């Protein structure tokens, strides 16, 4: 595995551990989880702010879909 991807995966795991993003991700239906992972993978910068923005976007979609 390339050093870049090892570094990125380490950063992502740190974000998951620190901010409980994994728990938030698992609360979404599987089809939405796939979209979230795709969006995070395609984000130009994988910062915790970007991940939070992506999760917020899909949370609002789910909230509006349910109500």
OpenMM code with the backbone's topology and positions (N, CA, C; nanometers):
from openmm import Vec3, app, unit

residues = "UNK UNK UNK UNK UNK UNK UNK UNK UNK UNK UNK UNK UNK UNK UNK UNK UNK UNK UNK UNK UNK UNK UNK UNK UNK UNK UNK UNK UNK UNK UNK UNK UNK UNK UNK UNK UNK UNK UNK UNK UNK UNK UNK UNK UNK UNK UNK UNK UNK UNK UNK UNK UNK UNK UNK UNK UNK UNK UNK UNK UNK UNK UNK UNK UNK UNK UNK".split()
positions = [
    Vec3(0.0860, -0.1159, 0.0000),
    Vec3(0.0000, 0.0000, 0.0000),
    Vec3(0.0912, 0.1229, 0.0000),
    Vec3(0.0528, 0.2240, -0.0743),
    Vec3(0.1365, 0.3426, -0.0840),
    Vec3(0.1371, 0.4195, 0.0474),
    Vec3(0.2467, 0.4891, 0.0712),
    Vec3(0.2609, 0.5680, 0.1928),
    Vec3(0.1552, 0.6752, 0.2068),
    Vec3(0.1138, 0.7315, 0.0944),
    Vec3(0.0101, 0.8359, 0.0977),
    Vec3(-0.1195, 0.7800, 0.1544),
    Vec3(-0.1603, 0.6623, 0.1058),
    Vec3(-0.2868, 0.6044, 0.1515),
    Vec3(-0.2781, 0.5589, 0.2958),
    Vec3(-0.1624, 0.5132, 0.3365),
    Vec3(-0.1449, 0.4759, 0.4776),
    Vec3(-0.1624, 0.5990, 0.5647),
    Vec3(-0.1029, 0.7111, 0.5218),
    Vec3(-0.1160, 0.8361, 0.5961),
    Vec3(-0.2612, 0.8825, 0.6015),
    Vec3(-0.3288, 0.8800, 0.4859),
    Vec3(-0.4695, 0.9218, 0.4817),
    Vec3(-0.5568, 0.8330, 0.5682),
    Vec3(-0.5342, 0.7037, 0.5619),
    Vec3(-0.6172, 0.6137, 0.6418),
    Vec3(-0.5924, 0.6366, 0.7907),
    Vec3(-0.4688, 0.6655, 0.8262),
    Vec3(-0.4395, 0.6966, 0.9664),
    Vec3(-0.5105, 0.8225, 1.0122),
    Vec3(-0.5091, 0.9252, 0.9263),
    Vec3(-0.5797, 1.0497, 0.9584),
    Vec3(-0.7287, 1.0245, 0.9740),
    Vec3(-0.7853, 0.9463, 0.8825),
    Vec3(-0.9283, 0.9181, 0.8877),
    Vec3(-0.9634, 0.8399, 1.0144),
    Vec3(-0.8810, 0.7426, 1.0484),
    Vec3(-0.9071, 0.6663, 1.1707),
    Vec3(-0.8969, 0.7537, 1.2942),
    Vec3(-0.8028, 0.8461, 1.2957),
    Vec3(-0.7935, 0.9396, 1.4085),
    Vec3(-0.9205, 1.0218, 1.4206),
    Vec3(-0.9709, 1.0683, 1.3071),
    Vec3(-1.0951, 1.1459, 1.3099),
    Vec3(-1.2104, 1.0619, 1.3610),
    Vec3(-1.2175, 0.9396, 1.3154),
    Vec3(-1.3256, 0.8509, 1.3596),
    Vec3(-1.3158, 0.8282, 1.5102),
    Vec3(-1.1979, 0.7998, 1.5581),
    Vec3(-1.1810, 0.7718, 1.7011),
    Vec3(-1.2071, 0.8948, 1.7857),
    Vec3(-1.1594, 1.0096, 1.7412),
    Vec3(-1.1727, 1.1305, 1.8211),
    Vec3(-1.3148, 1.1856, 1.8204),
    Vec3(-1.3804, 1.1801, 1.7103),
    Vec3(-1.5084, 1.2489, 1.6970),
    Vec3(-1.6294, 1.1566, 1.6881),
    Vec3(-1.6081, 1.0297, 1.7013),
    Vec3(-1.7190, 0.9338, 1.6965),
    Vec3(-1.7936, 0.9363, 1.5623),
    Vec3(-1.7195, 0.9666, 1.4546),
    Vec3(-1.7829, 0.9712, 1.3234),
    Vec3(-1.8344, 0.8343, 1.2797),
    Vec3(-1.7669, 0.7291, 1.3227),
    Vec3(-1.8115, 0.5956, 1.2844),
    Vec3(-1.9510, 0.5674, 1.3389),
    Vec3(-1.9771, 0.6054, 1.4636),
    Vec3(-2.1104, 0.5852, 1.5201),
    Vec3(-2.2154, 0.6630, 1.4421),
    Vec3(-2.1807, 0.7850, 1.4028),
    Vec3(-2.2743, 0.8649, 1.3239),
    Vec3(-2.2975, 0.7999, 1.1882),
    Vec3(-2.1912, 0.7525, 1.1268),
    Vec3(-2.2030, 0.6905, 0.9953),
    Vec3(-2.2925, 0.5669, 1.0013),
    Vec3(-2.2768, 0.4868, 1.1051),
    Vec3(-2.3541, 0.3635, 1.1164),
    Vec3(-2.5017, 0.3877, 1.1457),
    Vec3(-2.5362, 0.5091, 1.1857),
    Vec3(-2.6770, 0.5391, 1.2133),
    Vec3(-2.7569, 0.5636, 1.0848),
    Vec3(-2.6876, 0.5769, 0.9711),
    Vec3(-2.7542, 0.5997, 0.8428),
    Vec3(-2.7875, 0.4666, 0.7757),
    Vec3(-2.8899, 0.4653, 0.6900),
    Vec3(-2.9180, 0.3452, 0.6102),
    Vec3(-2.7966, 0.3121, 0.5215),
    Vec3(-2.7856, 0.1868, 0.4825),
    Vec3(-2.6686, 0.1417, 0.4064),
    Vec3(-2.6465, 0.2192, 0.2770),
    Vec3(-2.7535, 0.2513, 0.2044),
    Vec3(-2.7345, 0.3242, 0.0785),
    Vec3(-2.6768, 0.4635, 0.1033),
    Vec3(-2.7164, 0.5259, 0.2128),
    Vec3(-2.6634, 0.6579, 0.2481),
    Vec3(-2.5197, 0.6441, 0.2979),
    Vec3(-2.4897, 0.5377, 0.3716),
    Vec3(-2.3525, 0.5142, 0.4160),
    Vec3(-2.2582, 0.5072, 0.2967),
    Vec3(-2.3011, 0.4374, 0.1925),
    Vec3(-2.2191, 0.4272, 0.0710),
    Vec3(-2.1937, 0.5646, 0.0095),
    Vec3(-2.2972, 0.6481, 0.0051),
    Vec3(-2.2821, 0.7824, -0.0509),
    Vec3(-2.1882, 0.8676, 0.0338),
    Vec3(-2.1999, 0.8544, 0.1649),
    Vec3(-2.1127, 0.9301, 0.2555),
    Vec3(-1.9675, 0.8887, 0.2360),
    Vec3(-1.9429, 0.7589, 0.2317),
    Vec3(-1.8065, 0.7093, 0.2121),
    Vec3(-1.7520, 0.7559, 0.0782),
    Vec3(-1.8352, 0.7527, -0.0237),
    Vec3(-1.7937, 0.8001, -0.1570),
    Vec3(-1.7582, 0.9487, -0.1519),
    Vec3(-1.8425, 1.0284, -0.0876),
    Vec3(-1.8161, 1.1727, -0.0777),
    Vec3(-1.6886, 1.2010, 0.0010),
    Vec3(-1.6676, 1.1290, 0.1104),
    Vec3(-1.5452, 1.1481, 0.1886),
    Vec3(-1.4238, 1.1062, 0.1056),
    Vec3(-1.4362, 0.9977, 0.0318),
    Vec3(-1.3256, 0.9512, -0.0523),
    Vec3(-1.2908, 1.0514, -0.1610),
    Vec3(-1.3906, 1.1215, -0.2115),
    Vec3(-1.3684, 1.2165, -0.3211),
    Vec3(-1.3427, 1.3592, -0.2735),
    Vec3(-1.3448, 1.3806, -0.1435),
    Vec3(-1.3219, 1.5157, -0.0909),
    Vec3(-1.1780, 1.5586, -0.1204),
    Vec3(-1.1605, 1.6819, -0.1695),
    Vec3(-1.0251, 1.7277, -0.1993),
    Vec3(-0.9366, 1.7333, -0.0751),
    Vec3(-0.9948, 1.7675, 0.0382),
    Vec3(-0.9229, 1.7674, 0.1657),
    Vec3(-1.0048, 1.6876, 0.2655),
    Vec3(-0.9443, 1.5905, 0.3268),
    Vec3(-1.0162, 1.5068, 0.4228),
    Vec3(-0.9935, 1.5624, 0.5629),
    Vec3(-1.0573, 1.6758, 0.5902),
    Vec3(-1.0462, 1.7368, 0.7221),
    Vec3(-1.1686, 1.7003, 0.8045),
    Vec3(-1.1585, 1.7190, 0.9353),
    Vec3(-1.2751, 1.6873, 1.0172),
    Vec3(-1.3909, 1.7810, 0.9856),
    Vec3(-1.3601, 1.9042, 0.9437),
    Vec3(-1.4663, 1.9962, 0.9043),
    Vec3(-1.5382, 1.9465, 0.7788),
    Vec3(-1.4628, 1.8958, 0.6825),
    Vec3(-1.5225, 1.8436, 0.5588),
    Vec3(-1.6089, 1.7210, 0.5884),
    Vec3(-1.5591, 1.6323, 0.6721),
    Vec3(-1.6362, 1.5135, 0.7089),
    Vec3(-1.7633, 1.5544, 0.7838),
    Vec3(-1.7508, 1.6513, 0.8735),
    Vec3(-1.8684, 1.7002, 0.9463),
    Vec3(-1.9696, 1.7616, 0.8509),
    Vec3(-1.9228, 1.8356, 0.7507),
    Vec3(-2.0139, 1.8937, 0.6509),
    Vec3(-2.0872, 1.7853, 0.5732),
    Vec3(-2.0162, 1.6809, 0.5356),
    Vec3(-2.0778, 1.5704, 0.4608),
    Vec3(-2.1821, 1.5003, 0.5478),
    Vec3(-2.1469, 1.4714, 0.6728),
    Vec3(-2.2422, 1.4054, 0.7625),
    Vec3(-2.3647, 1.4928, 0.7887),
    Vec3(-2.3413, 1.6225, 0.8045),
    Vec3(-2.4531, 1.7150, 0.8267),
    Vec3(-2.5459, 1.7173, 0.7066),
    Vec3(-2.4889, 1.7204, 0.5869),
    Vec3(-2.5688, 1.7217, 0.4642),
    Vec3(-2.6612, 1.6002, 0.4589),
    Vec3(-2.6051, 1.4821, 0.4814),
    Vec3(-2.6872, 1.3608, 0.4732),
    Vec3(-2.7830, 1.3487, 0.5915),
    Vec3(-2.7446, 1.4003, 0.7078),
    Vec3(-2.8363, 1.3997, 0.8224),
    Vec3(-2.9582, 1.4848, 0.7922),
    Vec3(-2.9358, 1.6004, 0.7288),
    Vec3(-3.0488, 1.6870, 0.6935),
    Vec3(-3.1377, 1.6201, 0.5885),
    Vec3(-3.0761, 1.5519, 0.4925),
    Vec3(-3.1566, 1.4805, 0.3921),
    Vec3(-3.2432, 1.3741, 0.4584),
    Vec3(-3.1837, 1.2977, 0.5489),
    Vec3(-3.2583, 1.1927, 0.6176),
    Vec3(-3.3684, 1.2523, 0.7045),
    Vec3(-3.3372, 1.3594, 0.7729),
    Vec3(-3.4363, 1.4238, 0.8587),
    Vec3(-3.5550, 1.4739, 0.7764),
    Vec3(-3.5263, 1.5349, 0.6643),
    Vec3(-3.6341, 1.5866, 0.5785),
    Vec3(-3.7122, 1.4738, 0.5115),
    Vec3(-3.6472, 1.3624, 0.4847),
    Vec3(-3.7140, 1.2492, 0.4220),
    Vec3(-3.8104, 1.1816, 0.5199),
    Vec3(-3.7721, 1.1791, 0.6472),
    Vec3(-3.8548, 1.1131, 0.7480),
    Vec3(-3.9751, 1.1977, 0.7838),
    Vec3(-3.9571, 1.3307, 0.7892),
    Vec3(-4.0660, 1.4191, 0.8328),
    Vec3(-4.1445, 1.4662, 0.7161),
] * unit.nanometer
topology = app.Topology()
chain = topology.addChain("A")
for resn in residues:
    res = topology.addResidue(resn, chain)
    for name in ("N", "CA", "C"):
        topology.addAtom(name, app.Element.getBySymbol(name[0]), res)
